[in-house]
Amino acid sequence: MNQAALAGVRVLEYCQMVCGPYGAKLLADLGAEVIKVEKPVTGDQARSRGPFLHDIPHQERSGLFLYLNTNKYGVTLDPAGSAGKVIFLELVKWADVLIEDTAPGTMERLGLGYGYLKEINPSLIMTSITPFGQTGPYRGYKAHHLNIYHASGQASFSFTQKQGGDATPVKGGGYVGDYDAGLSGAVATLAALYKRGPDGTGQHIDVSRQEALISLDRVDISASANDPNATARRRGMLGGLMPCKDGYVMVIAPQQHQWEALVKLIDNPEWAHSEKCRDEWARSENVAELQPLIEEWMLRHNKDEIYHRGQYFGCPAAAINSASDVYDSSQEKHRGFFAEIEHTEAGRLSYPTASYRLSETPWRANRAAPVLGGHNDSVYRGLGRSEEELAELKERGVI
């Protein structure tokens, strides 16, 4: 089998939870050698977040952590002290890329800012992922996924429609926004690697989680800049998220040809040809009366039937799939999207793989997520530390 696409690229990850670990995982899945640095004893915060295998909390059985950290090596290290800082700097000299997600100014306070690190490794690419970026009046603000999602404006376009036409903003499920930020960081890192070339100099990449999500709003934001009422009018569109016989479907049909396809989908009722449905503006003005008529039809049909009829008539209609629906999908089974990986503590579990298929350098499950400090011996012995030194460093809480 050919070498992996990023074979030979060495990545040091000093991150927790989702954004940075996901970005580093994307590089690891492409063949980069990734060493994940975690706090001694407690490790990455993701280890304490569910879902857990058999619903029993355990730092080696968090589904979130297991997924985000496949194909990585893992060590424990506290770089805040002098001994830990020395080892961290040795890892920086080894690395092509450092991905970190500490608050702005933290790495500088530790004596590990980019200005210093580039002196000891001029080719280093340092990717810093923070809530609002390294500059600006919000640079020091702390934020969770909930805060970032709303601060980006995403929630203004992710809304639930209440009776009477009022719209309530909602946060995207899980950590969807943090995955977007991790993807942005990975793309920027790949671009910097391409620009650097084999003998070039590195650079510092400043990733704002807020801006990663704002970039996904660009159509809505540009529309709002030109027409402040654009979003309000769009909320009056027919369709959207609707219950059906066995779950939910999403139907988007604002344009005339889409509306005409929707009318065919719901069996061409007489009311759909009245003056209230004459054009997009008329339908928007009468949405409170027309929406229940569409939903009544949806409730008599299951989501697969709605989806396939929508495909036939050219109506944008999608089934809202559950996790089980996706896992059991014949499409994903055919493509082998889920693969089993053996973990020393969690056992053999199915994992999502990659959304791409490289013909010459395919995705491979080289290793499960590391147990806490699982590669301390091999990594630190590779840096020249003896067994006695490692025992002492562990005793002192450095590793």
KERO-417155 format. One record per residue (C-alpha): y, x, z; residue number from 1; residue in three letters. Coordinates in steps of 0.25 Angstrom, whole numbers, plus 5000, padded with zeros to 4 digits. Layout:
REM KERO-417155
<r Y="Y" X="X" Z="Z" k="NUM" r="ALA"/>
...
***
This chain:
REM KERO-417155
<r Y="5000" X="5000" Z="5000" k="1" r="MET"/>
<r Y="5014" X="5005" Z="4997" k="2" r="ASN"/>
<r Y="5024" X="5010" Z="5007" k="3" r="GLN"/>
<r Y="5032" X="4999" Z="5014" k="4" r="ALA"/>
<r Y="5046" X="4997" Z="5008" k="5" r="ALA"/>
<r Y="5053" X="5003" Z="5020" k="6" r="LEU"/>
<r Y="5043" X="5013" Z="5023" k="7" r="ALA"/>
<r Y="5049" X="5026" Z="5030" k="8" r="GLY"/>
<r Y="5061" X="5018" Z="5035" k="9" r="VAL"/>
<r Y="5062" X="5019" Z="5050" k="10" r="ARG"/>
<r Y="5069" X="5009" Z="5059" k="11" r="VAL"/>
<r Y="5073" X="5009" Z="5073" k="12" r="LEU"/>
<r Y="5075" X="4995" Z="5079" k="13" r="GLU"/>
<r Y="5083" X="4993" Z="5092" k="14" r="TYR"/>
<r Y="5084" X="4978" Z="5092" k="15" r="CYS"/>
<r Y="5079" X="4965" Z="5099" k="16" r="GLN"/>
<r Y="5076" X="4951" Z="5096" k="17" r="MET"/>
<r Y="5077" X="4947" Z="5081" k="18" r="VAL"/>
<r Y="5088" X="4953" Z="5072" k="19" r="CYS"/>
<r Y="5086" X="4968" Z="5073" k="20" r="GLY"/>
<r Y="5070" X="4967" Z="5075" k="21" r="PRO"/>
<r Y="5069" X="4957" Z="5063" k="22" r="TYR"/>
<r Y="5078" X="4967" Z="5054" k="23" r="GLY"/>
<r Y="5069" X="4979" Z="5058" k="24" r="ALA"/>
<r Y="5057" X="4970" Z="5056" k="25" r="LYS"/>
<r Y="5061" X="4968" Z="5042" k="26" r="LEU"/>
<r Y="5062" X="4983" Z="5040" k="27" r="LEU"/>
<r Y="5048" X="4985" Z="5047" k="28" r="ALA"/>
<r Y="5042" X="4975" Z="5038" k="29" r="ASP"/>
<r Y="5047" X="4983" Z="5026" k="30" r="LEU"/>
<r Y="5040" X="4995" Z="5031" k="31" r="GLY"/>
<r Y="5051" X="5002" Z="5040" k="32" r="ALA"/>
<r Y="5046" X="5009" Z="5052" k="33" r="GLU"/>
<r Y="5053" X="5001" Z="5063" k="34" r="VAL"/>
<r Y="5053" X="5006" Z="5078" k="35" r="ILE"/>
<r Y="5058" X="4995" Z="5087" k="36" r="LYS"/>
<r Y="5065" X="4999" Z="5100" k="37" r="VAL"/>
<r Y="5064" X="4990" Z="5112" k="38" r="GLU"/>
<r Y="5068" X="4990" Z="5126" k="39" r="LYS"/>
<r Y="5057" X="4996" Z="5136" k="40" r="PRO"/>
<r Y="5050" X="4985" Z="5144" k="41" r="VAL"/>
<r Y="5057" X="4972" Z="5138" k="42" r="THR"/>
<r Y="5057" X="4976" Z="5123" k="43" r="GLY"/>
<r Y="5064" X="4967" Z="5113" k="44" r="ASP"/>
<r Y="5069" X="4954" Z="5118" k="45" r="GLN"/>
<r Y="5061" X="4947" Z="5107" k="46" r="ALA"/>
<r Y="5048" X="4950" Z="5115" k="47" r="ARG"/>
<r Y="5053" X="4940" Z="5125" k="48" r="SER"/>
<r Y="5056" X="4929" Z="5115" k="49" r="ARG"/>
<r Y="5045" X="4919" Z="5110" k="50" r="GLY"/>
<r Y="5037" X="4914" Z="5104" k="51" r="PRO"/>
<r Y="5026" X="4921" Z="5112" k="52" r="PHE"/>
<r Y="5012" X="4921" Z="5108" k="53" r="LEU"/>
<r Y="5005" X="4910" Z="5116" k="54" r="HIS"/>
<r Y="5019" X="4907" Z="5122" k="55" r="ASP"/>
<r Y="5017" X="4917" Z="5132" k="56" r="ILE"/>
<r Y="5029" X="4927" Z="5133" k="57" r="PRO"/>
<r Y="5025" X="4941" Z="5131" k="58" r="HIS"/>
<r Y="5033" X="4953" Z="5126" k="59" r="GLN"/>
<r Y="5023" X="4956" Z="5115" k="60" r="GLU"/>
<r Y="5020" X="4942" Z="5110" k="61" r="ARG"/>
<r Y="5034" X="4937" Z="5106" k="62" r="SER"/>
<r Y="5032" X="4931" Z="5092" k="63" r="GLY"/>
<r Y="5047" X="4935" Z="5090" k="64" r="LEU"/>
<r Y="5045" X="4949" Z="5093" k="65" r="PHE"/>
<r Y="5032" X="4951" Z="5086" k="66" r="LEU"/>
<r Y="5037" X="4945" Z="5073" k="67" r="TYR"/>
<r Y="5050" X="4953" Z="5073" k="68" r="LEU"/>
<r Y="5044" X="4967" Z="5076" k="69" r="ASN"/>
<r Y="5032" X="4968" Z="5067" k="70" r="THR"/>
<r Y="5030" X="4981" Z="5060" k="71" r="ASN"/>
<r Y="5038" X="4989" Z="5070" k="72" r="LYS"/>
<r Y="5036" X="5000" Z="5080" k="73" r="TYR"/>
<r Y="5041" X="4997" Z="5094" k="74" r="GLY"/>
<r Y="5046" X="5006" Z="5105" k="75" r="VAL"/>
<r Y="5053" X="5004" Z="5118" k="76" r="THR"/>
<r Y="5066" X="5012" Z="5121" k="77" r="LEU"/>
<r Y="5079" X="5011" Z="5130" k="78" r="ASP"/>
<r Y="5089" X="5019" Z="5122" k="79" r="PRO"/>
<r Y="5100" X="5016" Z="5133" k="80" r="ALA"/>
<r Y="5096" X="5028" Z="5141" k="81" r="GLY"/>
<r Y="5096" X="5043" Z="5137" k="82" r="SER"/>
<r Y="5081" X="5045" Z="5135" k="83" r="ALA"/>
<r Y="5080" X="5032" Z="5127" k="84" r="GLY"/>
<r Y="5092" X="5035" Z="5118" k="85" r="LYS"/>
<r Y="5086" X="5049" Z="5115" k="86" r="VAL"/>
<r Y="5074" X="5042" Z="5109" k="87" r="ILE"/>
<r Y="5082" X="5031" Z="5102" k="88" r="PHE"/>
<r Y="5090" X="5042" Z="5095" k="89" r="LEU"/>
<r Y="5077" X="5048" Z="5091" k="90" r="GLU"/>
<r Y="5072" X="5035" Z="5085" k="91" r="LEU"/>
<r Y="5086" X="5034" Z="5078" k="92" r="VAL"/>
<r Y="5084" X="5048" Z="5071" k="93" r="LYS"/>
<r Y="5070" X="5043" Z="5066" k="94" r="TRP"/>
<r Y="5076" X="5029" Z="5061" k="95" r="ALA"/>
<r Y="5082" X="5025" Z="5048" k="96" r="ASP"/>
<r Y="5087" X="5012" Z="5054" k="97" r="VAL"/>
<r Y="5091" X="5008" Z="5067" k="98" r="LEU"/>
<r Y="5092" X="4993" Z="5069" k="99" r="ILE"/>
<r Y="5099" X="4989" Z="5083" k="100" r="GLU"/>
<r Y="5104" X="4976" Z="5088" k="101" r="ASP"/>
<r Y="5112" X="4980" Z="5101" k="102" r="THR"/>
<r Y="5125" X="4974" Z="5104" k="103" r="ALA"/>
<r Y="5137" X="4982" Z="5097" k="104" r="PRO"/>
<r Y="5140" X="4994" Z="5105" k="105" r="GLY"/>
<r Y="5127" X="4995" Z="5112" k="106" r="THR"/>
<r Y="5121" X="5006" Z="5103" k="107" r="MET"/>
<r Y="5134" X="5014" Z="5105" k="108" r="GLU"/>
<r Y="5134" X="5013" Z="5120" k="109" r="ARG"/>
<r Y="5119" X="5018" Z="5119" k="110" r="LEU"/>
<r Y="5124" X="5030" Z="5111" k="111" r="GLY"/>
<r Y="5116" X="5024" Z="5099" k="112" r="LEU"/>
<r Y="5128" X="5019" Z="5090" k="113" r="GLY"/>
<r Y="5127" X="5021" Z="5075" k="114" r="TYR"/>
<r Y="5138" X="5032" Z="5076" k="115" r="GLY"/>
<r Y="5129" X="5041" Z="5084" k="116" r="TYR"/>
<r Y="5115" X="5037" Z="5078" k="117" r="LEU"/>
<r Y="5120" X="5040" Z="5064" k="118" r="LYS"/>
<r Y="5123" X="5054" Z="5069" k="119" r="GLU"/>
<r Y="5109" X="5057" Z="5073" k="120" r="ILE"/>
<r Y="5103" X="5049" Z="5061" k="121" r="ASN"/>
<r Y="5113" X="5048" Z="5049" k="122" r="PRO"/>
<r Y="5104" X="5040" Z="5041" k="123" r="SER"/>
<r Y="5102" X="5029" Z="5051" k="124" r="LEU"/>
<r Y="5104" X="5015" Z="5048" k="125" r="ILE"/>
<r Y="5108" X="5007" Z="5060" k="126" r="MET"/>
<r Y="5108" X="4992" Z="5059" k="127" r="THR"/>
<r Y="5115" X="4985" Z="5071" k="128" r="SER"/>
<r Y="5112" X="4970" Z="5072" k="129" r="ILE"/>
<r Y="5122" X="4962" Z="5082" k="130" r="THR"/>
<r Y="5127" X="4948" Z="5084" k="131" r="PRO"/>
<r Y="5140" X="4950" Z="5077" k="132" r="PHE"/>
<r Y="5141" X="4964" Z="5072" k="133" r="GLY"/>
<r Y="5146" X="4977" Z="5077" k="134" r="GLN"/>
<r Y="5161" X="4973" Z="5075" k="135" r="THR"/>
<r Y="5170" X="4961" Z="5077" k="136" r="GLY"/>
<r Y="5175" X="4953" Z="5089" k="137" r="PRO"/>
<r Y="5160" X="4948" Z="5091" k="138" r="TYR"/>
<r Y="5153" X="4961" Z="5090" k="139" r="ARG"/>
<r Y="5151" X="4961" Z="5105" k="140" r="GLY"/>
<r Y="5146" X="4947" Z="5106" k="141" r="TYR"/>
<r Y="5131" X="4944" Z="5111" k="142" r="LYS"/>
<r Y="5124" X="4934" Z="5103" k="143" r="ALA"/>
<r Y="5110" X="4927" Z="5102" k="144" r="HIS"/>
<r Y="5105" X="4921" Z="5089" k="145" r="HIS"/>
<r Y="5110" X="4908" Z="5093" k="146" r="LEU"/>
<r Y="5124" X="4913" Z="5094" k="147" r="ASN"/>
<r Y="5123" X="4921" Z="5081" k="148" r="ILE"/>
<r Y="5118" X="4909" Z="5073" k="149" r="TYR"/>
<r Y="5130" X="4900" Z="5077" k="150" r="HIS"/>
<r Y="5140" X="4912" Z="5076" k="151" r="ALA"/>
<r Y="5136" X="4914" Z="5062" k="152" r="SER"/>
<r Y="5138" X="4900" Z="5057" k="153" r="GLY"/>
<r Y="5124" X="4897" Z="5054" k="154" r="GLN"/>
<r Y="5123" X="4886" Z="5064" k="155" r="ALA"/>
<r Y="5134" X="4879" Z="5056" k="156" r="SER"/>
<r Y="5125" X="4878" Z="5044" k="157" r="PHE"/>
<r Y="5112" X="4875" Z="5052" k="158" r="SER"/>
<r Y="5114" X="4861" Z="5058" k="159" r="PHE"/>
<r Y="5107" X="4849" Z="5062" k="160" r="THR"/>
<r Y="5112" X="4836" Z="5057" k="161" r="GLN"/>
<r Y="5114" X="4825" Z="5068" k="162" r="LYS"/>
<r Y="5115" X="4810" Z="5067" k="163" r="GLN"/>
<r Y="5128" X="4807" Z="5062" k="164" r="GLY"/>
<r Y="5130" X="4819" Z="5054" k="165" r="GLY"/>
<r Y="5134" X="4829" Z="5064" k="166" r="ASP"/>
<r Y="5128" X="4843" Z="5062" k="167" r="ALA"/>
<r Y="5124" X="4852" Z="5074" k="168" r="THR"/>
<r Y="5123" X="4867" Z="5072" k="169" r="PRO"/>
<r Y="5110" X="4873" Z="5075" k="170" r="VAL"/>
<r Y="5105" X="4888" Z="5076" k="171" r="LYS"/>
<r Y="5094" X="4893" Z="5067" k="172" r="GLY"/>
<r Y="5080" X="4893" Z="5073" k="173" r="GLY"/>
<r Y="5075" X="4905" Z="5080" k="174" r="GLY"/>
<r Y="5082" X="4918" Z="5077" k="175" r="TYR"/>
<r Y="5084" X="4915" Z="5062" k="176" r="VAL"/>
<r Y="5098" X="4921" Z="5063" k="177" r="GLY"/>
<r Y="5093" X="4934" Z="5069" k="178" r="ASP"/>
<r Y="5083" X="4936" Z="5058" k="179" r="TYR"/>
<r Y="5094" X="4934" Z="5048" k="180" r="ASP"/>
<r Y="5102" X="4946" Z="5055" k="181" r="ALA"/>
<r Y="5090" X="4954" Z="5056" k="182" r="GLY"/>
<r Y="5088" X="4952" Z="5041" k="183" r="LEU"/>
<r Y="5102" X="4956" Z="5038" k="184" r="SER"/>
<r Y="5100" X="4969" Z="5046" k="185" r="GLY"/>
<r Y="5088" X="4973" Z="5039" k="186" r="ALA"/>
<r Y="5094" X="4970" Z="5025" k="187" r="VAL"/>
<r Y="5106" X="4979" Z="5029" k="188" r="ALA"/>
<r Y="5097" X="4990" Z="5034" k="189" r="THR"/>
<r Y="5089" X="4990" Z="5021" k="190" r="LEU"/>
<r Y="5102" X="4991" Z="5013" k="191" r="ALA"/>
<r Y="5107" X="5003" Z="5022" k="192" r="ALA"/>
<r Y="5093" X="5010" Z="5020" k="193" r="LEU"/>
<r Y="5095" X="5008" Z="5005" k="194" r="TYR"/>
<r Y="5109" X="5013" Z="5006" k="195" r="LYS"/>
<r Y="5105" X="5025" Z="5014" k="196" r="ARG"/>
<r Y="5094" X="5031" Z="5005" k="197" r="GLY"/>
<r Y="5085" X="5041" Z="5010" k="198" r="PRO"/>
<r Y="5095" X="5052" Z="5014" k="199" r="ASP"/>
<r Y="5108" X="5043" Z="5017" k="200" r="GLY"/>
<r Y="5116" X="5039" Z="5029" k="201" r="THR"/>
<r Y="5114" X="5027" Z="5037" k="202" r="GLY"/>
<r Y="5123" X="5016" Z="5041" k="203" r="GLN"/>
<r Y="5126" X="5006" Z="5052" k="204" r="HIS"/>
<r Y="5123" X="4991" Z="5049" k="205" r="ILE"/>
<r Y="5130" X="4981" Z="5057" k="206" r="ASP"/>
<r Y="5123" X="4968" Z="5057" k="207" r="VAL"/>
<r Y="5129" X="4955" Z="5063" k="208" r="SER"/>
<r Y="5120" X="4944" Z="5066" k="209" r="ARG"/>
<r Y="5131" X="4934" Z="5064" k="210" r="GLN"/>
<r Y="5134" X="4939" Z="5051" k="211" r="GLU"/>
<r Y="5120" X="4939" Z="5046" k="212" r="ALA"/>
<r Y="5120" X="4924" Z="5049" k="213" r="LEU"/>
<r Y="5134" X="4922" Z="5043" k="214" r="ILE"/>
<r Y="5129" X="4928" Z="5030" k="215" r="SER"/>
<r Y="5119" X="4917" Z="5029" k="216" r="LEU"/>
<r Y="5130" X="4906" Z="5030" k="217" r="ASP"/>
<r Y="5138" X="4912" Z="5018" k="218" r="ARG"/>
<r Y="5137" X="4899" Z="5010" k="219" r="VAL"/>
<r Y="5142" X="4890" Z="5021" k="220" r="ASP"/>
<r Y="5152" X="4900" Z="5026" k="221" r="ILE"/>
<r Y="5158" X="4902" Z="5012" k="222" r="SER"/>
<r Y="5158" X="4887" Z="5010" k="223" r="ALA"/>
<r Y="5165" X="4884" Z="5023" k="224" r="SER"/>
<r Y="5176" X="4895" Z="5020" k="225" r="ALA"/>
<r Y="5179" X="4887" Z="5007" k="226" r="ASN"/>
<r Y="5177" X="4873" Z="5013" k="227" r="ASP"/>
<r Y="5177" X="4871" Z="5028" k="228" r="PRO"/>
<r Y="5170" X="4857" Z="5027" k="229" r="ASN"/>
<r Y="5159" X="4862" Z="5018" k="230" r="ALA"/>
<r Y="5149" X="4863" Z="5029" k="231" r="THR"/>
<r Y="5152" X="4850" Z="5035" k="232" r="ALA"/>
<r Y="5150" X="4843" Z="5022" k="233" r="ARG"/>
<r Y="5137" X="4850" Z="5020" k="234" r="ARG"/>
<r Y="5132" X="4844" Z="5033" k="235" r="ARG"/>
<r Y="5133" X="4831" Z="5027" k="236" r="GLY"/>
<r Y="5123" X="4834" Z="5016" k="237" r="MET"/>
<r Y="5110" X="4825" Z="5015" k="238" r="LEU"/>
<r Y="5097" X="4832" Z="5018" k="239" r="GLY"/>
<r Y="5096" X="4844" Z="5027" k="240" r="GLY"/>
<r Y="5085" X="4844" Z="5038" k="241" r="LEU"/>
<r Y="5078" X="4831" Z="5039" k="242" r="MET"/>
<r Y="5065" X="4827" Z="5046" k="243" r="PRO"/>
<r Y="5053" X="4823" Z="5038" k="244" r="CYS"/>
<r Y="5039" X="4817" Z="5040" k="245" r="LYS"/>
<r Y="5033" X="4830" Z="5046" k="246" r="ASP"/>
<r Y="5045" X="4839" Z="5049" k="247" r="GLY"/>
<r Y="5059" X="4842" Z="5043" k="248" r="TYR"/>
<r Y="5064" X="4846" Z="5029" k="249" r="VAL"/>
<r Y="5077" X="4851" Z="5024" k="250" r="MET"/>
<r Y="5084" X="4845" Z="5012" k="251" r="VAL"/>
<r Y="5096" X="4851" Z="5006" k="252" r="ILE"/>
<r Y="5102" X="4843" Z="4994" k="253" r="ALA"/>
<r Y="5117" X="4843" Z="4993" k="254" r="PRO"/>
<r Y="5119" X="4846" Z="4978" k="255" r="GLN"/>
<r Y="5117" X="4834" Z="4969" k="256" r="GLN"/>
<r Y="5104" X="4839" Z="4962" k="257" r="HIS"/>
<r Y="5098" X="4842" Z="4976" k="258" r="GLN"/>
<r Y="5102" X="4828" Z="4980" k="259" r="TRP"/>
<r Y="5096" X="4822" Z="4968" k="260" r="GLU"/>
<r Y="5083" X="4829" Z="4971" k="261" r="ALA"/>
<r Y="5083" X="4824" Z="4985" k="262" r="LEU"/>
<r Y="5084" X="4810" Z="4980" k="263" r="VAL"/>
<r Y="5072" X="4812" Z="4972" k="264" r="LYS"/>
<r Y="5065" X="4818" Z="4984" k="265" r="LEU"/>
<r Y="5067" X="4806" Z="4993" k="266" r="ILE"/>
<r Y="5062" X="4796" Z="4982" k="267" r="ASP"/>
<r Y="5076" X="4793" Z="4975" k="268" r="ASN"/>
<r Y="5081" X="4782" Z="4985" k="269" r="PRO"/>
<r Y="5091" X="4772" Z="4980" k="270" r="GLU"/>
<r Y="5101" X="4776" Z="4991" k="271" r="TRP"/>
<r Y="5102" X="4790" Z="4985" k="272" r="ALA"/>
<r Y="5109" X="4785" Z="4973" k="273" r="HIS"/>
<r Y="5120" X="4778" Z="4980" k="274" r="SER"/>
<r Y="5135" X="4782" Z="4981" k="275" r="GLU"/>
<r Y="5132" X="4788" Z="4994" k="276" r="LYS"/>
<r Y="5124" X="4799" Z="4987" k="277" r="CYS"/>
<r Y="5133" X="4801" Z="4975" k="278" r="ARG"/>
<r Y="5136" X="4815" Z="4978" k="279" r="ASP"/>
<r Y="5135" X="4826" Z="4989" k="280" r="GLU"/>
<r Y="5148" X="4821" Z="4995" k="281" r="TRP"/>
<r Y="5144" X="4806" Z="4995" k="282" r="ALA"/>
<r Y="5130" X="4810" Z="5001" k="283" r="ARG"/>
<r Y="5137" X="4819" Z="5012" k="284" r="SER"/>
<r Y="5146" X="4807" Z="5016" k="285" r="GLU"/>
<r Y="5134" X="4798" Z="5017" k="286" r="ASN"/>
<r Y="5124" X="4808" Z="5024" k="287" r="VAL"/>
<r Y="5123" X="4800" Z="5037" k="288" r="ALA"/>
<r Y="5118" X="4788" Z="5028" k="289" r="GLU"/>
<r Y="5109" X="4796" Z="5018" k="290" r="LEU"/>
<r Y="5103" X="4806" Z="5027" k="291" r="GLN"/>
<r Y="5094" X="4796" Z="5034" k="292" r="PRO"/>
<r Y="5089" X="4791" Z="5021" k="293" r="LEU"/>
<r Y="5084" X="4805" Z="5017" k="294" r="ILE"/>
<r Y="5078" X="4808" Z="5030" k="295" r="GLU"/>
<r Y="5070" X="4794" Z="5030" k="296" r="GLU"/>
<r Y="5063" X="4799" Z="5017" k="297" r="TRP"/>
<r Y="5061" X="4813" Z="5023" k="298" r="MET"/>
<r Y="5054" X="4807" Z="5035" k="299" r="LEU"/>
<r Y="5043" X="4800" Z="5026" k="300" r="ARG"/>
<r Y="5039" X="4813" Z="5020" k="301" r="HIS"/>
<r Y="5034" X="4827" Z="5025" k="302" r="ASN"/>
<r Y="5041" X="4840" Z="5023" k="303" r="LYS"/>
<r Y="5031" X="4846" Z="5012" k="304" r="ASP"/>
<r Y="5033" X="4833" Z="5004" k="305" r="GLU"/>
<r Y="5048" X="4834" Z="5005" k="306" r="ILE"/>
<r Y="5048" X="4849" Z="5001" k="307" r="TYR"/>
<r Y="5039" X="4847" Z="4989" k="308" r="HIS"/>
<r Y="5046" X="4835" Z="4984" k="309" r="ARG"/>
<r Y="5059" X="4842" Z="4986" k="310" r="GLY"/>
<r Y="5054" X="4854" Z="4978" k="311" r="GLN"/>
<r Y="5049" X="4844" Z="4967" k="312" r="TYR"/>
<r Y="5063" X="4837" Z="4966" k="313" r="PHE"/>
<r Y="5072" X="4850" Z="4968" k="314" r="GLY"/>
<r Y="5077" X="4845" Z="4982" k="315" r="CYS"/>
<r Y="5079" X="4856" Z="4992" k="316" r="PRO"/>
<r Y="5070" X="4851" Z="5003" k="317" r="ALA"/>
<r Y="5062" X="4860" Z="5013" k="318" r="ALA"/>
<r Y="5052" X="4858" Z="5023" k="319" r="ALA"/>
<r Y="5056" X="4863" Z="5037" k="320" r="ILE"/>
<r Y="5043" X="4871" Z="5040" k="321" r="ASN"/>
<r Y="5038" X="4874" Z="5054" k="322" r="SER"/>
<r Y="5033" X="4888" Z="5058" k="323" r="ALA"/>
<r Y="5019" X="4882" Z="5056" k="324" r="SER"/>
<r Y="5022" X="4877" Z="5043" k="325" r="ASP"/>
<r Y="5027" X="4891" Z="5038" k="326" r="VAL"/>
<r Y="5015" X="4898" Z="5044" k="327" r="TYR"/>
<r Y="5005" X="4888" Z="5038" k="328" r="ASP"/>
<r Y="5012" X="4888" Z="5024" k="329" r="SER"/>
<r Y="5003" X="4891" Z="5012" k="330" r="SER"/>
<r Y="5015" X="4899" Z="5006" k="331" r="GLN"/>
<r Y="5016" X="4909" Z="5017" k="332" r="GLU"/>
<r Y="5000" X="4910" Z="5018" k="333" r="LYS"/>
<r Y="5000" X="4913" Z="5004" k="334" r="HIS"/>
<r Y="5010" X="4924" Z="5005" k="335" r="ARG"/>
<r Y="5005" X="4929" Z="5018" k="336" r="GLY"/>
<r Y="5018" X="4928" Z="5025" k="337" r="PHE"/>
<r Y="5011" X="4928" Z="5039" k="338" r="PHE"/>
<r Y="5003" X="4940" Z="5043" k="339" r="ALA"/>
<r Y="4995" X="4943" Z="5055" k="340" r="GLU"/>
<r Y="4999" X="4955" Z="5064" k="341" r="ILE"/>
<r Y="4991" X="4960" Z="5076" k="342" r="GLU"/>
<r Y="4999" X="4963" Z="5089" k="343" r="HIS"/>
<r Y="4993" X="4970" Z="5101" k="344" r="THR"/>
<r Y="4998" X="4960" Z="5110" k="345" r="GLU"/>
<r Y="5001" X="4947" Z="5102" k="346" r="ALA"/>
<r Y="4988" X="4948" Z="5094" k="347" r="GLY"/>
<r Y="4987" X="4944" Z="5079" k="348" r="ARG"/>
<r Y="4998" X="4935" Z="5075" k="349" r="LEU"/>
<r Y="5004" X="4930" Z="5061" k="350" r="SER"/>
<r Y="5018" X="4935" Z="5058" k="351" r="TYR"/>
<r Y="5028" X="4932" Z="5046" k="352" r="PRO"/>
<r Y="5028" X="4944" Z="5037" k="353" r="THR"/>
<r Y="5039" X="4946" Z="5026" k="354" r="ALA"/>
<r Y="5046" X="4936" Z="5017" k="355" r="SER"/>
<r Y="5045" X="4947" Z="5005" k="356" r="TYR"/>
<r Y="5034" X="4952" Z="4998" k="357" r="ARG"/>
<r Y="5035" X="4967" Z="4993" k="358" r="LEU"/>
<r Y="5025" X="4969" Z="4982" k="359" r="SER"/>
<r Y="5024" X="4984" Z="4985" k="360" r="GLU"/>
<r Y="5027" X="4985" Z="5000" k="361" r="THR"/>
<r Y="5022" X="4973" Z="5006" k="362" r="PRO"/>
<r Y="5025" X="4968" Z="5021" k="363" r="TRP"/>
<r Y="5015" X="4974" Z="5030" k="364" r="ARG"/>
<r Y="5012" X="4971" Z="5045" k="365" r="ALA"/>
<r Y="5011" X="4985" Z="5050" k="366" r="ASN"/>
<r Y="5012" X="4982" Z="5065" k="367" r="ARG"/>
<r Y="5014" X="4971" Z="5074" k="368" r="ALA"/>
<r Y="5027" X="4971" Z="5083" k="369" r="ALA"/>
<r Y="5026" X="4982" Z="5093" k="370" r="PRO"/>
<r Y="5023" X="4980" Z="5108" k="371" r="VAL"/>
<r Y="5034" X="4984" Z="5117" k="372" r="LEU"/>
<r Y="5035" X="5000" Z="5116" k="373" r="GLY"/>
<r Y="5022" X="5000" Z="5108" k="374" r="GLY"/>
<r Y="5026" X="5012" Z="5099" k="375" r="HIS"/>
<r Y="5033" X="5020" Z="5110" k="376" r="ASN"/>
<r Y="5022" X="5030" Z="5110" k="377" r="ASP"/>
<r Y="5021" X="5032" Z="5095" k="378" r="SER"/>
<r Y="5036" X="5032" Z="5092" k="379" r="VAL"/>
<r Y="5041" X="5041" Z="5104" k="380" r="TYR"/>
<r Y="5029" X="5051" Z="5102" k="381" r="ARG"/>
<r Y="5034" X="5052" Z="5088" k="382" r="GLY"/>
<r Y="5048" X="5056" Z="5094" k="383" r="LEU"/>
<r Y="5041" X="5067" Z="5101" k="384" r="GLY"/>
<r Y="5040" X="5060" Z="5115" k="385" r="ARG"/>
<r Y="5028" X="5064" Z="5123" k="386" r="SER"/>
<r Y="5019" X="5054" Z="5131" k="387" r="GLU"/>
<r Y="5025" X="5059" Z="5144" k="388" r="GLU"/>
<r Y="5039" X="5057" Z="5139" k="389" r="GLU"/>
<r Y="5036" X="5043" Z="5134" k="390" r="LEU"/>
<r Y="5030" X="5039" Z="5148" k="391" r="ALA"/>
<r Y="5042" X="5044" Z="5155" k="392" r="GLU"/>
<r Y="5051" X="5037" Z="5145" k="393" r="LEU"/>
<r Y="5044" X="5024" Z="5148" k="394" r="LYS"/>
<r Y="5044" X="5026" Z="5163" k="395" r="GLU"/>
<r Y="5059" X="5028" Z="5162" k="396" r="ARG"/>
<r Y="5061" X="5015" Z="5154" k="397" r="GLY"/>
<r Y="5066" X="5022" Z="5142" k="398" r="VAL"/>
<r Y="5054" X="5017" Z="5133" k="399" r="ILE"/>
***
